[in-house]
């Protein structure tokens, strides 16, 4: 098995090639892992193409700051305080690369009428988790080992059931308070919201959470994408 961070060495060369092709239409890159001879693309994009990266290890963040444009961060699973810690590492990586890096937090929202009803759904998901699939996911995450990495987040079945996403579980009031706290974190550009029940969650969020958000929280939520 190759060393755990070698995939970023590959990625650096690959990203360099992509950027050459996207800007000039051709590349004769010669590196350790890739050697090209007048590689060409048929059409050059008419606007810059941004790279979105999700590595959360120190190595991953340095790669994103050097070659990427947007960093998807996972938080630490400890609420806004953990998100702020990750953001400080994103900012440090940006400073080292002397570039501005946008950060978007991936958040799982388990929303119900009451805190108890939302937590009951979480408990059911954990009880019915596919432990074998989680074990396989743990092996993949180990490729990105390092401080604050995805590998460290795969600590138990409860976290891994939800792919170690930052999550907020509760009533509209609880969820709104969480987003209002997120909005106070400097340089967090927005969130990508995943709902466990996408249709019902989206409706409840729009009807009962959005009216409770302050102006900063509403701005963060407005920058969100949604997914199941």
C-alpha positions in Angstrom: 0.0 0.0 0.0 1.3 3.4 -0.9 2.0 6.0 1.8 -1.2 7.6 3.0 -0.6 11.1 1.6 0.9 10.2 -1.8 -2.5 10.7 -3.4 -2.1 14.4 -2.8 1.2 14.2 -4.7 -0.7 12.7 -7.6 -3.4 15.3 -7.2 -1.0 18.2 -7.4 0.3 17.1 -10.7 -3.2 16.3 -12.0 -4.5 19.7 -10.9 -1.6 21.4 -12.6 -2.4 19.6 -15.8 -6.1 20.5 -15.6 -5.3 24.2 -15.1 -3.0 24.2 -18.1 -5.7 22.5 -20.3 -8.4 24.8 -19.0 -6.4 28.0 -19.7 -4.3 27.2 -22.8 -6.0 24.1 -24.3 -2.8 22.0 -24.2 -0.2 20.6 -21.9 3.1 18.9 -22.2 3.5 18.4 -18.5 6.4 16.3 -17.3 6.2 15.2 -13.7 6.9 12.2 -11.4 3.6 10.6 -12.0 2.3 12.1 -15.3 4.1 12.7 -18.6 2.2 14.3 -21.4 3.2 15.2 -24.9 1.0 18.0 -26.5 -2.2 16.8 -24.8 -5.1 19.0 -26.1 -8.7 19.7 -25.3 -11.2 20.4 -28.0 -12.8 23.4 -26.2 -11.2 25.7 -23.7 -13.7 27.0 -21.1 -14.6 30.7 -21.6 -14.5 31.4 -17.8 -12.4 30.1 -14.9 -13.1 26.7 -13.7 -13.0 26.4 -9.9 -11.8 23.3 -8.0 -13.8 22.1 -5.0 -11.9 20.0 -2.5 -12.9 18.2 0.7 -9.7 17.2 2.4 -9.6 18.1 6.0 -6.2 16.9 7.1 -3.3 19.5 7.2 -2.1 18.0 3.9 -5.5 18.2 2.4 -6.1 21.8 3.4 -2.7 22.8 2.1 -3.5 21.2 -1.3 -6.9 23.0 -1.4 -5.3 26.3 -0.5 -2.6 25.9 -3.2 -4.7 24.5 -6.0 -8.4 24.8 -5.1 -11.0 27.5 -4.8 -13.5 26.1 -2.4 -13.0 23.9 0.6 -15.9 21.7 1.8 -15.3 21.3 5.5 -16.9 18.8 7.8 -16.5 20.4 11.2 -15.6 18.2 14.2 -19.1 17.0 15.1 -19.0 19.2 18.2 -21.1 22.1 17.0 -20.2 25.7 16.0 -17.1 25.6 18.3 -15.6 22.7 16.3 -16.5 24.4 13.0 -14.7 27.5 14.2 -11.6 25.4 14.9 -11.7 23.9 11.4 -12.1 27.4 9.9 -9.0 28.6 11.8 -7.1 25.8 10.1 -8.6 26.7 6.7 -7.5 30.4 7.2 -4.0 29.3 8.2 -3.7 27.2 5.1 -4.9 30.1 3.0 -2.3 32.4 4.6 0.5 29.9 3.9 -0.5 29.8 0.2 -1.2 33.6 0.1 -4.5 32.9 -1.5 -8.2 33.5 -0.6 -10.1 30.3 0.0 -13.8 30.0 0.2 -15.1 27.5 2.8 -18.5 25.8 2.8 -19.7 23.7 5.7 -21.5 20.4 5.0 -24.3 20.1 7.6 -26.8 17.3 8.1 -30.1 18.6 9.4 -32.4 16.2 11.2 -35.4 18.5 11.8 -38.8 17.7 13.4 -41.4 19.5 15.4 -39.6 18.8 18.7 -36.1 17.9 19.8 -37.3 14.5 21.1 -38.9 13.5 17.8 -35.8 14.5 15.9 -33.5 12.6 18.3 -35.7 9.5 18.0 -35.0 9.4 14.3 -31.3 9.6 14.9 -31.5 6.8 17.4 -33.3 4.6 14.9 -30.8 5.3 12.1 -27.9 4.3 14.4 -29.6 1.2 15.6 -30.2 0.0 12.1 -26.7 1.1 10.7 -24.8 -1.2 8.3 -21.7 -1.8 10.3 -19.9 -3.7 7.5 -20.4 -0.7 5.2 -19.1 1.6 7.9 -16.0 -0.5 8.4 -15.3 -0.2 4.6 -15.7 3.5 4.8 -13.3 3.7 7.7 -10.6 2.0 5.5 -11.1 4.5 2.8 -10.9 7.4 5.2 -7.5 6.2 6.5 -6.0 7.4 3.2 -6.4 10.9 4.4 -4.9 10.6 7.9 -3.5 13.6 9.7 -4.6 16.2 12.2 -8.3 16.8 12.0 -8.6 14.4 9.1 -11.7 12.5 8.0 -10.0 9.3 9.4 -10.1 10.8 12.9 -13.8 11.6 12.5 -14.7 8.0 11.9 -14.6 7.2 15.6 -17.8 5.3 16.3 -20.9 3.9 14.7 -23.0 6.9 15.7 -20.8 9.4 13.8 -20.1 7.1 10.9 -23.8 6.4 10.3 -24.1 10.0 9.2 -20.8 9.9 7.2 -19.3 12.0 10.0 -21.1 15.1 8.8 -21.5 18.1 11.1 -25.1 17.7 12.1 -27.8 19.6 14.0 -30.7 17.6 15.4 -33.8 19.1 16.8 -36.8 21.4 16.6 -37.0 24.5 14.4 -35.9 26.6 17.4 -32.8 24.4 18.0 -31.8 24.4 14.4 -32.3 28.1 14.0 -30.1 28.8 17.0 -27.4 26.6 15.5 -27.4 28.5 12.2 -27.3 31.8 14.0 -24.2 30.6 15.8 -22.6 29.5 12.6 -23.2 32.9 11.1 -20.8 34.4 13.6 -17.8 32.3 12.4 -15.5 34.6 10.4 -14.9 33.6 6.7 -17.5 30.8 6.6 -19.1 31.5 3.2 -22.1 29.3 3.6 -23.4 25.8 4.2 -24.4 22.8 2.1 -27.4 21.3 3.8 -28.2 17.6 3.7 -31.6 16.5 5.1 -32.3 13.0 6.2 -35.8 13.5 4.8 -35.3 15.9 2.0 -38.8 17.0 1.1 -40.2 17.3 4.6 -37.0 18.8 5.9 -36.8 21.4 3.2 -40.4 22.4 3.9 -40.0 22.6 7.6 -36.8 24.6 7.2 -38.4 27.1 4.9 -41.6 27.5 7.0 -40.3 27.3 10.6 -36.6 27.8 10.7 -36.0 30.6 8.3 -38.3 33.1 10.1 -36.2 32.5 13.3 -32.9 33.3 11.7 -31.2 36.6 12.3 -29.8 38.6 9.4 -26.4 36.8 9.5 -28.0 33.4 9.9 -30.3 34.0 7.0 -27.4 35.0 4.8 -25.5 31.7 5.6 -28.7 29.7 5.0 -29.3 31.5 1.7 -25.9 30.4 0.5 -26.8 26.8 1.0 -27.3 24.0 -1.4 -29.5 21.0 -0.4 -29.2 17.3 -0.9 -30.6 14.1 0.5 
